[in-house]
């Protein structure tokens, strides 16, 4: 009997996929950044292998099992690329409905001028619904996009192995299960690979090509070259919990939740900081409301459990309580924010206007924040340079420095104010400040006015180590470095995956290079001293990059 493959899970988007869906609504999807330039000997070997193996030929059948949103999207990609495509679903009539839905999609593409009528007619002629698995016998590639249930997937592939040829590539689109485990019962597990598309598959360029423990390297290369030929940007990764994107992305949500749980800032302010200062398309609270709090929390919990409760992936109690309350986000009308008709969206905390100081002293090198000096001068503020440890001295005596993982209350008797990291200080529309309770209002007003003179809105948050953007970027960079060092993927593929999979403004390692790997390491060391749980302990990869950078700078 054929496995029950009626789709459900393919309509459940992961955190990354929901982000991509929303980003596509806002603007055209980026299709640049096609991956790393092949420069070293290992890459040359891969190039030779790709030439020898090659993609699945365009005249060969690609079969898709599961006809939900993801299954239909993958089928559309293969169809438009020129393959004959067969759709199968165990639910009677679902495959036929999917063929009709895909035909309607092609019609809309013609109406929008994105596909000519002749190509549409040829594509429809290559698209067929399969009533039985046996009709997939001549497929060169079968991609599964069914419910995220390990036993169900394993039964399906066991049935498929009885039908297709031994040279057929079998692929799963799972976003949360082990590719190795799905292939575990196969007679020929070497021909099995993960092809994790992102939703909506026809629009989003990224595909994670996941090699299980037994995947033949030539099979992974064939899959890679095939989706590359379909116009996608594939990245290679090992079979690890969360693959690249779901693994590395966890701190984007976790650090925001941690700041909220510590009373540092409300959700609207955290979102504004990461959008308007960090350059992210959406803030984590609004994004998890879009994804569904239950879905996002389940992904986080799954990764945490898969890594044997590693503290770097610890779920949030606040989010668990939100899920338990039934406030799941947009789909229930209430999550972190209310989506009821007429409900007003909370505004981020924004400081009232303050007078800018006429002059400041910049002591030492501000490093990644050095562009601020030119901006202050352009705004008519007199800047004097003096030797020092890298901070701004305000006229009233307060010390204004970039977030470094320390807190103002650690400096009793001194006036210490921190400002957060920004992707681009010239383009950022908001700057975030934090300070201790004992800082005089006059000193804080000088700092607020200083940044307002640059045309920025200013948010003042609680005295939390690492603030918002700085600690988020540091943790993203740390998990990225750890993934590279553990052989999950190359640095180039990690950065490509995060830019294209969740549309981050920079890849985490690219961002760490801009900030300084040594600064990232020191920020994490400071956070680890203040939260000695292991969550913020720098990975060996982060430490190695930081010390190497310091060594180069000292030459």
C-alpha positions as CSV (number, residue, x, y, z in Angstrom):
1,X,0.0,0.0,0.0
2,X,1.3,3.5,-0.8
3,X,2.2,5.8,2.0
4,X,-0.3,8.4,3.1
5,X,1.2,11.5,1.6
6,X,-1.7,14.0,1.8
7,X,-0.1,17.3,2.2
8,X,-0.4,19.3,5.4
9,X,3.1,20.3,6.5
10,X,4.0,21.9,3.1
11,X,1.6,24.7,4.0
12,X,3.4,25.2,7.4
13,X,6.1,27.8,6.8
14,X,9.2,28.0,8.9
15,X,10.4,31.2,10.4
16,X,12.7,31.8,7.4
17,X,10.1,31.1,4.8
18,X,7.5,33.4,6.4
19,X,10.1,36.2,6.5
20,X,10.8,35.6,2.8
21,X,7.0,35.7,2.0
22,X,6.6,39.0,3.7
23,X,9.7,40.5,2.1
24,X,8.5,39.5,-1.3
25,X,5.3,41.5,-0.7
26,X,7.2,44.6,0.1
27,X,9.6,44.6,-2.8
28,X,11.0,42.5,-5.6
29,X,13.1,39.5,-4.3
30,X,16.8,40.0,-4.6
31,X,18.3,37.6,-7.1
32,X,21.9,38.7,-6.8
33,X,24.6,37.2,-4.6
34,X,24.7,33.9,-6.5
35,X,27.2,32.5,-4.1
36,X,30.9,32.2,-3.6
37,X,33.4,32.8,-6.3
38,X,35.3,29.5,-6.9
39,X,38.9,30.3,-6.3
40,X,40.7,27.5,-4.4
41,X,41.6,24.0,-5.3
42,X,38.7,22.4,-3.6
43,X,36.3,24.6,-5.6
44,X,38.1,23.6,-8.8
45,X,37.5,20.0,-7.9
46,X,33.8,20.7,-7.4
47,X,33.7,22.5,-10.8
48,X,35.2,19.4,-12.4
49,X,32.8,17.1,-10.6
50,X,29.8,19.3,-11.7
51,X,31.0,19.1,-15.3
52,X,31.3,15.3,-15.1
53,X,28.0,14.7,-13.3
54,X,25.8,17.4,-14.7
55,X,22.2,18.3,-14.0
56,X,19.1,16.2,-14.7
57,X,18.4,16.6,-18.4
58,X,15.6,18.8,-19.3
59,X,13.8,16.1,-21.2
60,X,13.7,13.8,-18.1
61,X,10.6,13.7,-15.8
62,X,10.7,15.5,-12.5
63,X,8.0,14.2,-10.1
64,X,6.7,16.1,-7.1
65,X,4.9,14.2,-4.3
66,X,2.6,16.4,-2.2
67,X,0.5,19.1,-3.8
68,X,0.2,21.8,-1.2
69,X,1.7,25.3,-1.6
70,X,5.3,24.1,-1.5
71,X,4.7,21.1,-3.7
72,X,3.0,23.2,-6.3
73,X,5.7,25.8,-6.1
74,X,8.5,23.3,-6.7
75,X,6.6,21.8,-9.6
76,X,6.2,25.2,-11.2
77,X,9.9,25.8,-11.0
78,X,10.8,22.5,-12.7
79,X,8.0,23.0,-15.2
80,X,9.0,26.5,-16.3
81,X,12.6,25.2,-16.5
82,X,11.5,22.8,-19.3
83,X,11.0,19.5,-17.5
84,X,8.0,17.2,-17.9
85,X,6.4,17.3,-14.5
86,X,4.2,14.8,-12.7
87,X,2.3,15.6,-9.6
88,X,1.1,12.9,-7.1
89,X,-0.9,13.1,-4.0
90,X,-2.5,10.2,-2.1
91,X,-5.7,12.1,-1.5
92,X,-8.0,11.4,-4.4
93,X,-8.4,14.4,-6.8
94,X,-5.7,16.5,-5.1
95,X,-3.2,16.0,-8.0
96,X,-5.7,17.1,-10.6
97,X,-6.7,20.1,-8.5
98,X,-3.0,21.0,-8.3
99,X,-2.6,20.8,-12.1
100,X,-5.5,23.2,-12.5
101,X,-4.1,25.5,-9.9
102,X,-0.7,25.5,-11.6
103,X,-2.3,26.1,-15.0
104,X,-4.0,29.2,-13.5
105,X,-0.7,30.4,-12.1
106,X,0.9,30.1,-15.6
107,X,-2.1,32.1,-17.0
108,X,-1.5,34.9,-14.5
109,X,2.2,35.0,-15.5
110,X,1.1,35.4,-19.1
111,X,-1.2,38.2,-18.1
112,X,1.6,39.9,-16.3
113,X,4.0,39.6,-19.2
114,X,6.3,37.3,-17.4
115,X,5.7,34.3,-19.6
116,X,4.7,34.2,-23.3
117,X,1.7,32.3,-24.4
118,X,3.7,29.8,-26.4
119,X,5.8,28.8,-23.4
120,X,2.7,28.6,-21.3
121,X,1.1,26.2,-23.7
122,X,4.2,24.0,-23.9
123,X,4.5,23.9,-20.1
124,X,0.8,22.9,-19.7
125,X,1.5,20.1,-22.2
126,X,4.3,18.8,-20.0
127,X,2.3,18.8,-16.8
128,X,0.3,15.8,-15.7
129,X,-1.4,14.4,-12.6
130,X,-0.5,10.9,-11.5
131,X,-3.1,8.7,-10.0
132,X,-0.7,6.1,-8.7
133,X,3.0,6.1,-7.6
134,X,3.7,3.7,-10.4
135,X,3.2,6.5,-12.8
136,X,6.4,8.1,-11.5
137,X,8.5,5.1,-12.6
138,X,10.4,6.9,-15.3
139,X,11.2,10.0,-13.2
140,X,14.8,11.1,-13.0
141,X,14.2,13.2,-9.9
142,X,11.4,12.8,-7.3
143,X,11.0,15.7,-4.8
144,X,8.8,15.1,-1.7
145,X,6.9,17.9,-0.1
146,X,4.5,16.3,2.3
147,X,3.7,16.4,6.0
148,X,6.7,16.8,8.4
149,X,6.3,13.4,9.9
150,X,9.3,11.0,9.8
151,X,7.5,7.7,9.6
152,X,5.2,9.0,6.9
153,X,8.1,10.2,4.8
154,X,10.0,7.0,5.3
155,X,7.0,4.9,4.1
156,X,6.7,7.1,1.1
157,X,10.3,6.6,0.0
158,X,10.2,2.9,0.7
159,X,7.3,2.7,-1.7
160,X,9.0,4.9,-4.2
161,X,12.1,2.7,-4.2
162,X,9.9,-0.2,-5.4
163,X,8.7,1.9,-8.4
164,X,11.6,4.1,-9.7
165,X,14.9,3.1,-11.2
166,X,18.1,2.8,-9.2
167,X,19.5,5.9,-10.9
168,X,16.6,8.1,-9.8
169,X,17.5,10.9,-7.4
170,X,15.2,11.0,-4.4
171,X,14.9,14.3,-2.5
172,X,13.0,15.6,0.5
173,X,12.0,19.2,1.0
174,X,12.0,18.8,4.8
175,X,12.8,21.9,6.8
176,X,13.0,20.2,10.2
177,X,13.7,16.5,9.9
178,X,17.1,14.8,9.5
179,X,17.8,13.9,5.9
180,X,19.8,10.9,7.1
181,X,16.9,9.7,9.2
182,X,14.4,10.0,6.3
183,X,16.8,7.9,4.1
184,X,17.6,5.5,6.9
185,X,15.4,2.6,5.6
186,X,16.3,2.9,1.9
187,X,18.0,0.1,0.0
188,X,20.1,2.8,-1.8
189,X,20.4,5.7,0.6
190,X,23.3,7.2,-1.4
191,X,20.8,8.5,-4.0
192,X,18.9,10.5,-1.4
193,X,19.4,14.2,-0.8
194,X,17.6,17.2,0.9
195,X,16.4,20.0,-1.4
196,X,15.0,22.6,1.0
197,X,13.2,25.3,-1.1
198,X,11.9,28.4,0.6
199,X,8.3,29.6,0.3
200,X,7.2,30.8,-2.2
201,X,9.5,28.5,-4.3
202,X,8.9,30.2,-7.7
203,X,10.1,33.5,-6.3
204,X,12.7,32.9,-3.7
205,X,16.2,32.0,-5.0
206,X,17.7,30.0,-2.2
207,X,17.7,26.2,-2.1
208,X,19.6,24.3,0.7
209,X,21.1,21.2,-0.8
210,X,21.5,18.9,2.2
211,X,23.8,15.8,2.1
212,X,22.8,13.1,4.5
213,X,25.4,10.9,6.2
214,X,25.0,8.3,3.3
215,X,24.4,10.7,0.4
216,X,26.7,10.1,-2.6
217,X,28.7,13.2,-3.4
218,X,27.8,12.9,-7.1
219,X,24.1,12.8,-6.2
220,X,24.4,16.0,-4.2
221,X,26.3,17.6,-7.1
222,X,23.6,16.5,-9.6
223,X,20.9,18.0,-7.3
224,X,22.9,21.2,-6.9
225,X,23.5,21.6,-10.6
226,X,19.9,20.8,-11.4
227,X,18.4,23.5,-9.2
228,X,21.1,25.9,-10.3
229,X,20.0,25.3,-13.8
230,X,16.4,26.1,-12.7
231,X,17.6,29.6,-11.9
232,X,18.0,29.1,-8.2
233,X,20.9,29.8,-5.9
234,X,21.8,26.6,-4.2
235,X,24.1,26.2,-1.2
236,X,25.6,23.0,0.1
237,X,25.2,22.0,3.7
238,X,25.6,19.0,5.9
239,X,22.6,17.3,7.6
240,X,22.5,19.2,10.9
241,X,19.5,20.4,12.9
242,X,18.1,23.5,11.1
243,X,20.5,23.1,8.2
244,X,22.0,26.6,7.6
245,X,19.2,29.1,7.8
246,X,17.0,27.7,10.6
247,X,20.1,27.0,12.7
248,X,21.9,30.4,12.3
249,X,18.7,32.5,12.5
250,X,17.7,31.5,16.0
251,X,19.4,34.5,17.8
252,X,17.4,37.0,15.7
253,X,14.4,35.9,17.7
254,X,16.1,34.7,20.9
255,X,18.0,37.9,21.7
256,X,14.9,40.1,21.2
257,X,12.9,37.9,23.5
258,X,15.7,38.0,26.1
259,X,15.9,41.8,26.0
260,X,12.1,41.9,26.5
261,X,12.2,39.4,29.3
262,X,14.8,41.4,31.1
263,X,12.6,44.5,30.9
264,X,15.1,46.3,28.6
265,X,12.6,47.3,25.9
266,X,9.1,46.7,24.7
267,X,8.4,44.7,21.5
268,X,7.7,47.7,19.3
269,X,11.0,49.4,20.3
270,X,13.0,46.2,19.8
271,X,11.5,45.8,16.3
272,X,12.2,49.4,15.4
273,X,15.8,49.1,16.6
274,X,16.5,46.1,14.4
275,X,14.6,47.6,11.4
276,X,15.7,51.2,11.5
277,X,19.2,50.8,13.0
278,X,20.1,47.2,12.1
279,X,18.7,47.2,8.6
280,X,16.6,44.1,8.9
281,X,13.4,44.1,6.9
282,X,11.1,43.1,9.8
283,X,11.5,43.1,13.6
284,X,11.4,39.8,15.4
285,X,8.2,40.4,17.2
286,X,6.2,41.4,14.1
287,X,7.9,38.6,12.2
288,X,7.0,35.9,14.6
289,X,3.4,37.2,14.6
290,X,3.4,36.7,10.9
291,X,5.0,33.3,11.1
292,X,2.8,32.1,13.9
293,X,4.1,32.0,17.5
294,X,3.4,28.3,17.7
295,X,5.4,27.6,14.5
296,X,8.3,29.8,15.4
297,X,8.5,28.4,19.0
298,X,8.2,24.8,17.7
299,X,11.2,25.4,15.3
300,X,13.2,26.9,18.2
301,X,12.4,24.1,20.5
302,X,13.1,21.4,17.9
303,X,16.6,22.9,17.2
304,X,17.3,23.2,21.0
305,X,16.3,19.6,21.6
306,X,18.2,18.3,18.6
307,X,21.3,20.0,20.0
308,X,20.8,18.3,23.4
309,X,19.6,21.5,25.1
310,X,22.6,23.6,24.1
311,X,22.0,26.9,25.9
312,X,22.7,28.9,22.7
313,X,19.3,27.7,21.5
314,X,17.3,27.9,24.7
315,X,13.6,28.7,23.9
316,X,11.9,31.7,25.5
317,X,9.5,31.3,28.4
318,X,7.7,34.5,27.4
319,X,7.0,33.0,23.9
320,X,5.9,29.7,25.4
321,X,3.3,31.6,27.6
322,X,2.1,33.5,24.5
323,X,1.6,30.2,22.7
324,X,-0.2,28.7,25.8
325,X,-2.5,31.7,25.8
326,X,-3.5,31.1,22.2
327,X,-2.1,34.4,21.0
328,X,-0.4,33.0,18.0
329,X,-0.2,36.1,15.9
330,X,-2.0,37.3,12.8
331,X,-3.8,34.1,12.3
332,X,-5.6,34.4,15.7
333,X,-5.9,38.1,15.6
334,X,-3.5,38.7,18.5
335,X,0.1,37.9,19.2
336,X,2.7,40.3,20.5
337,X,0.5,42.9,18.8
338,X,-3.3,43.1,18.2
339,X,-4.6,42.6,14.7
340,X,-8.2,43.3,15.5
341,X,-10.0,45.7,13.2
342,X,-9.2,49.2,14.3
343,X,-6.5,48.2,16.7
344,X,-3.7,50.7,16.9
345,X,-0.1,49.4,16.6
346,X,2.1,50.3,19.5
347,X,4.7,52.9,18.7
348,X,8.4,52.4,19.6
349,X,9.7,54.5,22.5
350,X,11.1,57.7,20.9
351,X,12.8,60.4,23.0
352,X,11.4,64.0,22.8
353,X,13.4,66.7,21.1
354,X,16.6,67.7,22.9
355,X,19.2,70.4,22.3
356,X,22.4,69.1,20.6
357,X,25.7,70.0,22.1
358,X,27.8,72.5,20.2
359,X,31.0,70.5,20.6
360,X,32.2,67.1,21.6
361,X,35.5,65.4,22.1
362,X,36.2,62.0,20.4
363,X,38.7,60.1,22.3
364,X,40.5,57.4,20.3
365,X,39.2,55.4,17.4
366,X,35.4,54.7,17.3
367,X,36.2,51.7,15.0
368,X,32.9,50.6,13.3
369,X,31.2,53.7,14.5
370,X,33.9,56.0,13.2
371,X,31.6,57.3,10.3
372,X,29.7,59.2,13.0
373,X,32.5,61.7,13.4
374,X,32.0,62.9,9.9
375,X,28.3,63.0,10.3
376,X,28.6,65.1,13.5
377,X,30.9,67.6,11.7
378,X,28.5,67.8,8.7
379,X,25.7,68.7,11.2
380,X,27.7,71.6,12.5
381,X,29.0,70.1,15.7
382,X,32.6,70.9,16.5
383,X,34.6,67.7,17.0
384,X,38.0,67.7,18.8
385,X,40.1,64.5,18.6
386,X,42.0,63.3,21.7
387,X,43.8,60.1,22.7
388,X,41.6,57.7,24.5
389,X,39.9,54.3,24.5
390,X,37.4,55.0,21.8
391,X,34.4,56.9,23.1
392,X,32.7,60.3,22.8
393,X,33.0,62.7,25.7
394,X,30.0,65.0,26.0
395,X,30.3,68.6,27.3
396,X,28.7,67.7,30.6
397,X,31.3,65.0,31.2
398,X,29.3,61.9,30.3
399,X,31.1,59.1,28.3
400,X,29.2,57.9,25.2
401,X,30.4,54.6,23.8
402,X,29.5,51.8,21.4
403,X,27.7,48.8,23.1
404,X,30.4,46.4,24.3
405,X,28.5,44.0,26.5
406,X,29.1,46.0,29.7
407,X,26.5,48.0,31.5
408,X,26.4,51.6,32.9
409,X,25.7,50.4,36.5
410,X,29.1,48.8,36.6
411,X,30.6,52.3,36.7
412,X,29.4,53.9,39.9
413,X,30.2,57.5,40.1
414,X,30.7,57.8,36.4
415,X,28.2,58.9,33.7
416,X,28.2,56.2,31.1
417,X,25.9,56.1,28.1
418,X,25.9,53.4,25.4
419,X,24.7,53.6,21.8
420,X,23.8,50.5,19.8
421,X,25.4,49.1,16.6
422,X,24.0,50.2,13.3
423,X,24.3,48.7,9.9
424,X,25.1,52.1,8.4
425,X,25.2,55.1,10.7
426,X,24.6,57.5,7.8
427,X,21.4,55.7,6.6
428,X,20.0,54.5,9.9
429,X,16.9,56.4,10.9
430,X,17.0,55.5,14.5
431,X,19.7,55.3,17.2
432,X,19.2,53.4,20.4
433,X,20.8,54.5,23.7
434,X,21.0,52.9,27.1
435,X,22.2,54.2,30.4
436,X,22.0,53.6,34.2
437,X,19.3,54.9,36.4
438,X,21.7,57.4,38.1
439,X,22.7,59.2,34.9
440,X,21.5,62.8,35.1
441,X,18.7,63.7,32.7
442,X,20.9,66.6,31.4
443,X,23.6,64.2,30.3
444,X,21.2,61.9,28.6
445,X,19.6,64.8,26.9
446,X,23.0,65.8,25.5
447,X,23.4,62.3,24.0
448,X,19.8,62.3,22.6
449,X,20.3,65.8,21.1
450,X,23.6,64.8,19.5
451,X,22.0,62.0,17.5
452,X,18.8,64.0,16.8
453,X,21.1,66.6,15.2
454,X,21.9,64.0,12.6
455,X,18.2,63.6,11.8
456,X,17.8,60.4,13.8
457,X,15.0,59.3,16.0
458,X,16.3,58.2,19.3
459,X,15.1,55.4,21.6
460,X,16.3,55.0,25.1
461,X,16.2,51.5,26.5
462,X,17.1,49.8,29.8
463,X,20.6,49.1,30.9
464,X,21.0,45.7,29.3
465,X,24.3,44.2,28.3
466,X,25.0,44.4,24.5
467,X,21.8,46.3,23.9
468,X,19.8,45.1,20.9
469,X,21.5,45.1,17.5
470,X,25.0,44.5,18.8
471,X,24.2,41.4,20.8
472,X,21.9,40.0,18.0
473,X,24.6,40.5,15.3
474,X,27.3,39.0,17.6
475,X,25.2,35.9,18.2
476,X,24.3,35.5,14.6
477,X,28.0,35.7,13.7
478,X,28.9,33.3,16.4
479,X,26.5,30.6,15.2
480,X,27.6,31.2,11.6
481,X,31.3,30.8,12.5
482,X,30.5,27.6,14.5
483,X,28.5,26.2,11.6
484,X,31.5,26.8,9.3
485,X,34.0,25.2,11.7
486,X,31.8,22.2,12.2
487,X,31.7,21.6,8.4
488,X,28.0,22.4,8.0
489,X,28.7,24.8,5.1
490,X,31.4,27.1,3.8
491,X,31.5,30.7,5.0
492,X,30.4,31.9,1.6
493,X,27.4,29.6,1.5
494,X,26.4,30.5,5.1
495,X,26.4,34.2,4.2
496,X,24.5,33.6,0.9
497,X,21.9,31.5,2.7
498,X,21.2,34.1,5.3
499,X,21.0,37.0,2.8
500,X,18.7,35.1,0.4
501,X,16.8,32.8,2.8
502,X,15.8,35.5,5.2
503,X,16.9,38.6,3.4
504,X,19.4,39.7,6.0
505,X,21.1,43.0,5.0
506,X,24.5,41.3,5.3
507,X,25.6,37.7,5.8
508,X,26.5,37.2,9.5
509,X,30.2,36.6,8.8
510,X,30.4,39.5,6.4
511,X,28.9,41.6,9.1
512,X,31.3,40.3,11.7
513,X,34.2,41.3,9.3
514,X,32.7,44.8,9.1
515,X,32.3,45.2,12.8
516,X,35.6,43.4,13.6
517,X,35.9,39.7,14.5
518,X,37.9,40.8,17.6
519,X,35.1,43.1,18.7
520,X,32.5,40.4,18.2
521,X,34.6,38.0,20.3
522,X,35.0,40.6,23.1
523,X,31.3,41.5,23.1
524,X,30.5,37.8,23.6
525,X,33.1,37.5,26.3
526,X,31.5,40.4,28.1
527,X,28.0,38.9,27.7
528,X,29.3,35.5,28.9
529,X,30.7,37.1,32.1
530,X,27.4,38.7,32.8
531,X,25.3,35.6,31.8
532,X,27.6,32.6,32.8
533,X,25.3,29.9,31.3
534,X,27.3,29.1,28.2
535,X,24.8,30.9,25.9
536,X,27.2,33.7,25.1
537,X,30.6,31.8,25.3
538,X,32.3,32.5,22.0
539,X,32.6,29.5,19.8
540,X,36.1,28.3,18.9
541,X,35.4,29.7,15.4
542,X,34.6,33.2,16.7
543,X,37.6,33.1,19.0
544,X,40.0,32.0,16.2
545,X,38.8,34.7,13.9
546,X,39.1,37.4,16.5
547,X,42.7,36.4,17.5
548,X,43.7,36.1,13.9
549,X,42.4,39.6,13.2
550,X,44.3,41.0,16.1
551,X,47.4,39.3,14.9
552,X,47.1,40.8,11.5
553,X,46.4,44.3,12.9
554,X,49.5,44.1,15.1
555,X,51.9,43.5,12.2
